[in-house]
Amino acid sequence: MKIKILSLFILITVTAFSQENSKEPVFKKRVLESTEVDFLASYYEQDGSRSAVSGGIGSEKLTDVASNIVVAMPLNEDDVLTIDLGISAYSSASSSNINPFNSTGASRGGGANDPTVGSNAEATGPSGTPWQASSGASRSDELVSIVANYSHSSDSRNFIWNTDVSFSNEYDYTSVGFGGGITGLFNEKNTELSLKVNAYIDQWRPIYPTELHEYSLYGSNFLNQGYFFGVSVLDQNGVPSTDYLPSAFKPVTTVNRNSFSASVGFSQVLTKKLQVSVFFDVLQQQGLLSSPYHRIYFADKANFYIGQAQYISNYESSSNIGVYKLADDIERLPDSRFKLPVGARFNYYINDRFIVRTYYRFYSDNWDIQSHTASIELPVKLSDKFTVFPMYRYYTQAASKYYAPYETHLSTEKFYTSDADLATFDANQYGFGINYTDIFTAGKIWKFGLKNIDFRFNHYKRSDNLTANIATIAFKFVMQ
């Protein structure tokens, strides 16, 4: 039924524009007059205390520096090719604790196939803590991405179709995407109707927490081999024990994650001052939808640790600087997820200096998450070249049925996660921006004139005390 509806939509749109485009225009303006280049850079930092890698507690400190170069090139009067190349590098206390231990165990080589195991020469006394970053290889990573988009506009400029391909890669994850869309303009361009579809074919290269990786290599006798050979495992009382056996853990058998989406949008100019747009998306994901390095601790299983026994009693406090709890299993989630976001925008032009931009979105999925997002932006034009705009965004979310906090899941459950991103929380985001525009591109670098500079800063705070700051800056140049 969904396929029939989408097919009917495409047929109606193409037919309408085929009729309209039968009238040859007297003059055809180029879609893009000359090559445009955008340079974008961002800095992001966050901190919190509910790390999913450590089973729902521990440091979430993270910094990320990202940059993009976007080049839009007119191929002729009707066609534009856009290339977006991006790279980001992050450092994460949470991810570093995939291998939280400060030495590699007595064997100094056990678990050599695990890329997260460190390389310290010290062979005794490994320790760690969920409240500090470790020195493991997983503490940092880089993401490289590229997107190519080709768009074609009809002679009347009232019908546009586009197609795109994308690729991104990081240490343990690769994504390949492709998609396309059509856009139609009616009613002297006061009405816009669009349809977009995308597919992403992704693949994990699973990395497991060190203790579970060793168990997968050596089985039930793993405490006498590899990393754990000669390393003391402590029980809840700090006494050396050989009883630790994470028998619930099984390596994942599916490493693919496929995502498919379709989006329909409608925009209408209602008056000279008011514009409204609405959209709804349909998204389906299949495959490995959990993260293989997110630990789970069961409430009905005994606790075991590596490190210094005196810190066991205050394990859940940031004053714990010397002991780390061994996992019972990794996060387990269903292999399919259906998402349905619906939203609207209202933009109102007050006068030459003030505009109001508002946004609302409702989201629901079959994991029982429901959320509401509302935001407002108030651009204030200070002059012909400068605009400032304060921003505010509110978000509220109901938890997934598969979520439970640190050490509250039971081993009898089929699915479980302690990732706070799937919990109930509210969030507030405050920010501002400054925009500089020079339509005459007076500033120049080589053959490129500077057309626009856009700077934005936002502070984010969640009800679970996760806080973040993000600053972005963008420069747009036009070839002359």
TIRO-652709 format. One line per field, with one value per residue (C-alpha): residue in one letter; residue number from 0; chain; x, y, z. Coordinates in nm, 2 decimals, decimal comma, m for minus. Example, Ala and Ser with C-alpha at 12.3 -4.5 7.8 and 13.67 -1.06 7.14 Angstrom:
BEGIN
r: [A/S] .
k: [0/1] .
c: [A/A] .
east: [1,23/1,37] .
north: [m0,45/m0,11] .
up: [0,78/0,71] .
END
This chain:
BEGIN
r: [M/K/I/K/I/L/S/L/F/I/L/I/T/V/T/A/F/S/Q/E/N/S/K/E/P/V/F/K/K/R/V/L/E/S/T/E/V/D/F/L/A/S/Y/Y/E/Q/D/G/S/R/S/A/V/S/G/G/I/G/S/E/K/L/T/D/V/A/S/N/I/V/V/A/M/P/L/N/E/D/D/V/L/T/I/D/L/G/I/S/A/Y/S/S/A/S/S/S/N/I/N/P/F/N/S/T/G/A/S/R/G/G/G/A/N/D/P/T/V/G/S/N/A/E/A/T/G/P/S/G/T/P/W/Q/A/S/S/G/A/S/R/S/D/E/L/V/S/I/V/A/N/Y/S/H/S/S/D/S/R/N/F/I/W/N/T/D/V/S/F/S/N/E/Y/D/Y/T/S/V/G/F/G/G/G/I/T/G/L/F/N/E/K/N/T/E/L/S/L/K/V/N/A/Y/I/D/Q/W/R/P/I/Y/P/T/E/L/H/E/Y/S/L/Y/G/S/N/F/L/N/Q/G/Y/F/F/G/V/S/V/L/D/Q/N/G/V/P/S/T/D/Y/L/P/S/A/F/K/P/V/T/T/V/N/R/N/S/F/S/A/S/V/G/F/S/Q/V/L/T/K/K/L/Q/V/S/V/F/F/D/V/L/Q/Q/Q/G/L/L/S/S/P/Y/H/R/I/Y/F/A/D/K/A/N/F/Y/I/G/Q/A/Q/Y/I/S/N/Y/E/S/S/S/N/I/G/V/Y/K/L/A/D/D/I/E/R/L/P/D/S/R/F/K/L/P/V/G/A/R/F/N/Y/Y/I/N/D/R/F/I/V/R/T/Y/Y/R/F/Y/S/D/N/W/D/I/Q/S/H/T/A/S/I/E/L/P/V/K/L/S/D/K/F/T/V/F/P/M/Y/R/Y/Y/T/Q/A/A/S/K/Y/Y/A/P/Y/E/T/H/L/S/T/E/K/F/Y/T/S/D/A/D/L/A/T/F/D/A/N/Q/Y/G/F/G/I/N/Y/T/D/I/F/T/A/G/K/I/W/K/F/G/L/K/N/I/D/F/R/F/N/H/Y/K/R/S/D/N/L/T/A/N/I/A/T/I/A/F/K/F/V/M/Q] .
k: [0/1/2/3/4/5/6/7/8/9/10/11/12/13/14/15/16/17/18/19/20/21/22/23/24/25/26/27/28/29/30/31/32/33/34/35/36/37/38/39/40/41/42/43/44/45/46/47/48/49/50/51/52/53/54/55/56/57/58/59/60/61/62/63/64/65/66/67/68/69/70/71/72/73/74/75/76/77/78/79/80/81/82/83/84/85/86/87/88/89/90/91/92/93/94/95/96/97/98/99/100/101/102/103/104/105/106/107/108/109/110/111/112/113/114/115/116/117/118/119/120/121/122/123/124/125/126/127/128/129/130/131/132/133/134/135/136/137/138/139/140/141/142/143/144/145/146/147/148/149/150/151/152/153/154/155/156/157/158/159/160/161/162/163/164/165/166/167/168/169/170/171/172/173/174/175/176/177/178/179/180/181/182/183/184/185/186/187/188/189/190/191/192/193/194/195/196/197/198/199/200/201/202/203/204/205/206/207/208/209/210/211/212/213/214/215/216/217/218/219/220/221/222/223/224/225/226/227/228/229/230/231/232/233/234/235/236/237/238/239/240/241/242/243/244/245/246/247/248/249/250/251/252/253/254/255/256/257/258/259/260/261/262/263/264/265/266/267/268/269/270/271/272/273/274/275/276/277/278/279/280/281/282/283/284/285/286/287/288/289/290/291/292/293/294/295/296/297/298/299/300/301/302/303/304/305/306/307/308/309/310/311/312/313/314/315/316/317/318/319/320/321/322/323/324/325/326/327/328/329/330/331/332/333/334/335/336/337/338/339/340/341/342/343/344/345/346/347/348/349/350/351/352/353/354/355/356/357/358/359/360/361/362/363/364/365/366/367/368/369/370/371/372/373/374/375/376/377/378/379/380/381/382/383/384/385/386/387/388/389/390/391/392/393/394/395/396/397/398/399/400/401/402/403/404/405/406/407/408/409/410/411/412/413/414/415/416/417/418/419/420/421/422/423/424/425/426/427/428/429/430/431/432/433/434/435/436/437/438/439/440/441/442/443/444/445/446/447/448/449/450/451/452/453/454/455/456/457/458/459/460/461/462/463/464/465/466/467/468/469/470/471/472/473/474/475/476/477/478/479] .
c: [A/A/A/A/A/A/A/A/A/A/A/A/A/A/A/A/A/A/A/A/A/A/A/A/A/A/A/A/A/A/A/A/A/A/A/A/A/A/A/A/A/A/A/A/A/A/A/A/A/A/A/A/A/A/A/A/A/A/A/A/A/A/A/A/A/A/A/A/A/A/A/A/A/A/A/A/A/A/A/A/A/A/A/A/A/A/A/A/A/A/A/A/A/A/A/A/A/A/A/A/A/A/A/A/A/A/A/A/A/A/A/A/A/A/A/A/A/A/A/A/A/A/A/A/A/A/A/A/A/A/A/A/A/A/A/A/A/A/A/A/A/A/A/A/A/A/A/A/A/A/A/A/A/A/A/A/A/A/A/A/A/A/A/A/A/A/A/A/A/A/A/A/A/A/A/A/A/A/A/A/A/A/A/A/A/A/A/A/A/A/A/A/A/A/A/A/A/A/A/A/A/A/A/A/A/A/A/A/A/A/A/A/A/A/A/A/A/A/A/A/A/A/A/A/A/A/A/A/A/A/A/A/A/A/A/A/A/A/A/A/A/A/A/A/A/A/A/A/A/A/A/A/A/A/A/A/A/A/A/A/A/A/A/A/A/A/A/A/A/A/A/A/A/A/A/A/A/A/A/A/A/A/A/A/A/A/A/A/A/A/A/A/A/A/A/A/A/A/A/A/A/A/A/A/A/A/A/A/A/A/A/A/A/A/A/A/A/A/A/A/A/A/A/A/A/A/A/A/A/A/A/A/A/A/A/A/A/A/A/A/A/A/A/A/A/A/A/A/A/A/A/A/A/A/A/A/A/A/A/A/A/A/A/A/A/A/A/A/A/A/A/A/A/A/A/A/A/A/A/A/A/A/A/A/A/A/A/A/A/A/A/A/A/A/A/A/A/A/A/A/A/A/A/A/A/A/A/A/A/A/A/A/A/A/A/A/A/A/A/A/A/A/A/A/A/A/A/A/A/A/A/A/A/A/A/A/A/A/A/A/A/A/A/A/A/A/A/A/A/A/A/A/A/A/A/A/A/A/A/A/A/A/A/A/A/A/A/A/A/A/A/A/A/A/A/A/A/A/A/A] .
east: [0,00/0,28/0,45/0,13/0,09/0,44/0,41/0,08/0,26/0,54/0,31/0,09/0,39/0,57/0,25/0,18/0,52/0,54/0,23/0,37/0,71/0,55/0,55/0,90/1,02/1,14/1,45/1,62/1,84/2,12/2,03/2,38/2,57/2,92/3,10/3,04/3,27/3,17/3,42/3,26/3,43/3,29/3,40/3,20/3,25/3,04/3,05/2,82/2,81/2,60/2,84/2,69/3,03/3,05/2,70/2,52/2,77/3,10/3,25/3,10/3,37/3,41/3,56/3,51/3,66/3,50/3,55/3,37/3,44/3,13/3,18/2,88/2,96/2,73/2,77/2,54/2,23/2,02/2,26/2,46/2,71/2,78/3,06/3,07/3,40/3,41/3,65/3,61/3,84/3,72/3,86/3,63/3,67/3,37/3,50/3,84/3,70/3,62/3,96/3,98/4,28/4,62/4,82/4,78/4,79/5,06/5,08/5,17/5,02/4,69/4,42/4,65/4,37/4,18/4,26/4,15/4,41/4,68/5,06/5,21/5,50/5,40/5,27/5,11/4,85/4,61/4,34/4,09/3,79/3,47/3,53/3,85/3,98/4,21/4,51/4,36/4,35/3,98/4,01/4,02/3,90/3,85/3,55/3,59/3,29/3,21/2,87/2,81/2,48/2,36/2,05/1,87/1,61/1,35/1,34/1,07/1,26/0,94/1,06/1,38/1,51/1,83/2,03/2,32/2,57/2,77/3,05/3,18/3,43/3,56/3,76/3,48/3,20/3,16/2,85/2,75/2,44/2,24/1,92/1,73/1,43/1,19/1,06/0,77/0,69/0,33/0,12/0,39/0,64/0,43/0,36/0,63/0,59/0,89/0,97/1,30/1,42/1,75/1,91/2,22/2,40/2,63/2,87/3,01/3,36/3,26/3,48/3,40/3,49/3,83/3,69/3,43/3,67/3,90/3,60/3,51/3,87/3,94/3,60/3,53/3,90/3,98/4,09/4,40/4,50/4,56/4,50/4,38/4,67/4,83/4,57/4,36/3,98/3,81/3,46/3,23/3,43/3,77/3,87/4,05/3,80/3,79/3,41/3,37/3,21/3,01/2,82/2,54/2,79/2,79/2,96/2,72/2,63/2,50/2,73/2,52/2,29/2,06/1,85/1,58/1,38/1,12/1,03/0,74/0,74/0,49/0,55/0,31/0,34/0,01/0,05/0,33/0,45/0,37/0,51/0,43/0,58/0,50/0,68/0,67/0,93/0,91/1,23/1,31/1,63/1,74/2,04/2,28/2,11/2,30/2,66/2,88/3,10/2,82/2,84/2,55/2,55/2,27/2,11/2,08/2,45/2,75/2,99/3,36/3,63/3,99/4,19/4,23/3,99/3,96/3,76/3,49/3,27/3,24/3,25/2,96/3,12/3,37/3,61/3,67/4,00/4,13/3,88/3,66/3,37/3,37/3,07/2,80/2,71/2,68/2,38/2,11/1,84/1,60/1,72/1,45/1,33/1,05/1,06/0,80/0,88/0,62/0,69/0,61/0,78/0,62/0,82/0,67/0,82/0,75/0,93/1,26/1,44/1,27/1,17/1,03/1,12/0,96/0,98/0,80/0,85/0,68/0,87/0,76/0,91/0,83/1,08/0,82/1,03/0,82/0,96/0,86/1,10/1,02/1,25/1,24/1,49/1,46/1,68/1,74/1,88/2,13/2,23/2,25/2,54/2,49/2,22/2,21/1,98/1,91/1,79/1,62/1,53/1,34/1,33/1,15/1,16/0,99/1,22/1,25/1,09/1,43/1,61/1,70/1,96/2,29/2,27/1,89/1,84/1,79/1,96/1,63/1,54/1,59/1,67/1,85/2,04/2,16/2,23/2,10/2,02/1,73/1,61/1,35/1,49/1,43/1,68/1,72/1,95/2,03/2,23/2,30/2,44/2,59/2,56/2,76/2,65/2,81/2,62/2,89/3,16/3,41/3,65/3,85/4,08/4,24/3,95/3,69/3,48/3,36/2,98/2,88/3,01/2,79/2,89/2,68/2,72/2,49/2,49/2,30/2,18/1,99/1,79/2,04/2,32/2,47/2,60/2,75/2,88/2,91/3,05/3,03/3,16/3,09/3,24/3,08/3,29/3,18/3,41/3,44] .
north: [0,00/0,24/0,17/0,25/0,58/0,69/0,58/0,78/1,08/1,06/1,01/1,32/1,54/1,44/1,47/1,82/1,94/1,78/1,99/2,31/2,26/2,23/2,61/2,72/3,01/3,32/3,35/3,07/3,19/2,96/2,76/2,85/3,13/3,03/2,78/2,83/2,69/2,65/2,60/2,48/2,40/2,30/2,23/2,01/1,92/1,74/1,60/1,37/1,07/0,80/0,63/0,34/0,19/0,15/0,02/0,34/0,52/0,69/0,98/1,09/1,35/1,40/1,65/1,65/1,88/1,86/2,04/2,02/2,16/2,18/2,27/2,34/2,35/2,45/2,20/2,40/2,61/2,34/2,10/2,14/1,90/1,94/1,76/1,76/1,63/1,60/1,49/1,48/1,37/1,30/1,21/1,03/0,91/0,69/0,51/0,48/0,25/m0,02/m0,13/0,05/m0,12/0,05/m0,26/m0,56/m0,84/m1,08/m1,24/m0,91/m1,03/m1,20/m1,06/m0,94/m0,96/m0,70/m0,35/m0,19/m0,36/m0,12/m0,18/m0,09/m0,30/m0,33/m0,68/m0,67/m0,48/m0,36/m0,12/0,12/0,34/0,44/0,80/0,86/0,81/0,52/0,51/0,25/0,29/0,35/0,68/0,86/0,81/0,99/0,99/1,07/1,12/1,23/1,30/1,37/1,53/1,59/1,80/1,90/2,18/2,20/2,49/2,66/2,60/2,45/2,09/1,96/1,61/1,51/1,20/1,15/0,89/0,90/0,71/0,74/0,54/0,52/0,26/0,02/0,14/0,19/0,34/0,36/0,56/0,65/0,83/1,09/1,32/1,53/1,88/2,06/2,43/2,54/2,85/3,10/2,92/2,99/2,62/2,35/1,97/1,73/1,37/1,22/0,86/0,74/0,41/0,34/0,01/0,00/m0,25/m0,28/m0,42/m0,52/m0,43/m0,58/m0,48/m0,64/m0,90/m1,02/m1,03/m1,26/m1,48/m1,52/m1,62/m1,87/m1,98/m2,08/m2,12/m1,76/m1,64/m1,86/m1,74/m1,44/m1,10/m1,25/m1,49/m1,39/m1,11/m1,11/m1,08/m0,96/m1,03/m0,78/m0,81/m0,75/m1,11/m1,28/m1,51/m1,74/m1,74/m1,47/m1,62/m1,39/m1,69/m1,46/m1,31/m1,44/m1,25/m1,08/m1,28/m0,99/m0,70/m0,52/m0,22/m0,10/0,21/0,32/0,64/0,84/1,20/1,40/1,78/2,05/2,43/2,71/3,09/3,19/3,57/3,82/3,77/3,41/3,08/2,74/2,40/2,05/1,72/1,36/1,09/0,71/0,53/0,16/0,01/m0,35/m0,54/m0,48/m0,18/m0,21/m0,11/m0,41/m0,22/m0,10/m0,30/m0,45/m0,54/m0,77/m0,71/m1,09/m1,17/m1,14/m0,85/m0,89/m0,63/m0,56/m0,31/m0,19/m0,34/m0,03/0,15/m0,12/0,02/0,36/0,22/0,44/0,76/0,97/0,92/0,57/0,61/0,25/m0,03/m0,14/m0,38/m0,66/m0,69/m0,95/m0,90/m0,63/m0,43/m0,63/m0,46/m0,59/m0,62/m0,38/m0,04/0,17/0,55/0,81/1,18/1,45/1,82/2,17/2,51/2,86/3,16/3,51/3,83/4,11/4,39/4,48/4,41/4,12/3,76/3,48/3,12/2,84/2,46/2,16/1,79/1,48/1,15/0,80/0,45/0,09/0,08/0,30/0,62/0,93/1,28/1,64/1,91/2,28/2,56/2,93/3,16/3,54/3,69/4,06/4,26/4,52/4,64/4,54/4,31/4,19/3,98/3,84/3,57/3,43/3,07/2,83/2,46/2,24/1,86/1,59/1,22/0,91/0,61/0,30/m0,02/m0,18/0,08/0,04/0,22/0,08/m0,27/m0,30/m0,53/m0,90/m1,18/m1,34/m1,04/m1,08/m0,72/m0,46/m0,14/0,12/0,38/0,71/0,83/0,59/0,70/0,95/1,30/1,67/1,90/2,28/2,44/2,81/2,98/3,27/3,34/3,62/3,63/3,86/3,88/4,08/4,03/4,22/3,99/4,27/4,05/3,82/3,52/3,44/3,40/3,37/3,65/3,62/3,62/3,50/3,42/3,25/3,18/3,00/2,89/2,67/2,54/2,22/2,08/1,76/1,67/1,38/1,64/1,58/1,92/2,02/2,32/2,35/2,63/2,64/2,88/2,87/3,07/3,09/3,19/3,26/3,21/3,54] .
up: [0,00/0,09/m0,25/m0,43/m0,25/m0,33/m0,69/m0,72/m0,57/m0,82/m1,11/m1,02/m0,97/m1,29/m1,49/m1,35/m1,43/m1,77/m1,86/m1,71/m1,88/m2,22/m2,23/m2,33/m2,12/m2,29/m2,07/m1,87/m1,58/m1,46/m1,15/m1,00/m1,16/m1,05/m0,82/m0,45/m0,18/0,19/0,47/0,79/1,12/1,46/1,81/2,05/2,41/2,66/3,01/3,21/3,44/3,27/3,03/2,83/2,78/3,16/3,19/3,28/3,51/3,46/3,27/2,94/2,87/2,50/2,26/1,88/1,62/1,27/0,94/0,60/0,26/0,04/m0,33/m0,55/m0,92/m1,21/m1,49/m1,72/m1,70/m1,54/m1,35/m1,03/m0,88/m0,50/m0,32/0,06/0,22/0,59/0,87/1,24/1,52/1,88/2,21/2,45/2,81/2,77/2,46/2,61/2,87/2,62/2,76/3,09/3,23/3,27/3,18/2,95/3,21/3,31/2,96/2,80/2,48/2,56/2,36/2,09/1,84/2,04/1,90/2,23/2,45/2,56/2,52/2,86/2,95/3,32/3,37/3,71/3,90/3,62/3,73/3,59/3,67/3,49/3,61/3,42/3,07/3,01/2,77/2,54/2,16/2,16/2,34/2,01/1,65/1,32/1,09/0,72/0,50/0,14/m0,02/m0,39/m0,50/m0,85/m0,92/m1,23/m1,27/m1,54/m1,79/m1,59/m1,26/m1,11/m1,11/m0,96/m0,92/m0,75/m0,66/m0,42/m0,29/0,03/0,21/0,56/0,76/1,12/1,31/1,37/1,13/0,76/0,59/0,22/0,12/m0,18/m0,25/m0,44/m0,45/m0,65/m0,57/m0,74/m0,72/m0,79/m0,76/m0,88/m0,65/m0,34/m0,29/m0,27/m0,26/m0,22/m0,18/m0,07/m0,03/0,11/0,19/0,40/0,39/0,70/0,85/1,20/1,28/1,64/1,93/2,26/2,62/2,70/2,95/2,71/2,42/2,63/2,72/2,35/2,27/2,55/2,68/3,04/3,12/3,01/3,36/3,32/2,97/2,77/2,93/3,26/3,32/3,65/3,71/4,02/3,98/4,30/4,43/4,60/4,92/4,75/4,78/4,48/4,31/4,01/3,99/3,72/3,42/3,18/3,03/2,89/2,64/2,28/2,00/1,76/1,45/1,25/1,16/0,91/0,98/0,70/0,72/0,47/0,48/0,29/0,36/0,23/0,27/0,19/0,21/0,16/0,16/0,32/0,32/0,25/0,60/0,69/0,56/0,69/0,61/0,73/0,69/0,79/0,76/0,76/0,86/0,89/1,03/1,02/1,15/1,44/1,61/1,95/2,02/2,08/2,33/2,57/2,89/3,09/3,46/3,58/3,92/3,97/3,91/4,14/4,10/4,00/3,96/3,85/4,05/4,40/4,65/4,87/4,60/4,56/4,83/4,65/4,29/4,18/4,30/4,11/4,41/4,28/4,10/4,10/4,03/3,74/3,73/3,48/3,25/3,25/2,89/2,61/2,52/2,33/2,12/1,85/1,50/1,36/1,44/1,28/1,33/1,25/1,29/1,20/1,22/1,11/1,07/1,10/0,98/1,03/0,89/1,14/0,96/0,79/1,11/1,29/1,18/1,39/1,30/1,49/1,47/1,62/1,58/1,73/1,72/1,79/1,73/1,80/2,09/2,28/2,26/2,21/2,20/2,14/2,01/2,00/1,90/1,82/1,65/1,64/1,37/1,42/1,13/1,26/0,91/0,55/0,64/1,00/1,16/1,51/1,62/1,97/1,97/2,22/2,18/2,42/2,40/2,61/2,57/2,72/2,77/2,55/2,69/2,67/2,89/3,26/3,46/3,58/3,73/3,73/3,43/3,49/3,31/3,22/2,99/2,61/2,53/2,75/2,74/2,99/2,73/2,88/2,53/2,54/2,89/2,99/3,00/2,92/2,76/2,71/2,45/2,45/2,19/1,96/1,62/1,41/1,04/0,80/0,44/0,15/m0,17/m0,36/m0,22/m0,16/0,04/m0,19/m0,16/m0,50/m0,74/m0,47/m0,31/0,04/0,04/0,39/0,74/0,99/1,36/1,61/1,97/2,18/2,53/2,60/2,93/3,00/3,31/3,38/3,41/3,07/2,95/2,62/2,42/2,05/1,84/1,46/1,20/0,82/0,53/0,19/m0,11/m0,47/m0,77/m0,97] .
END
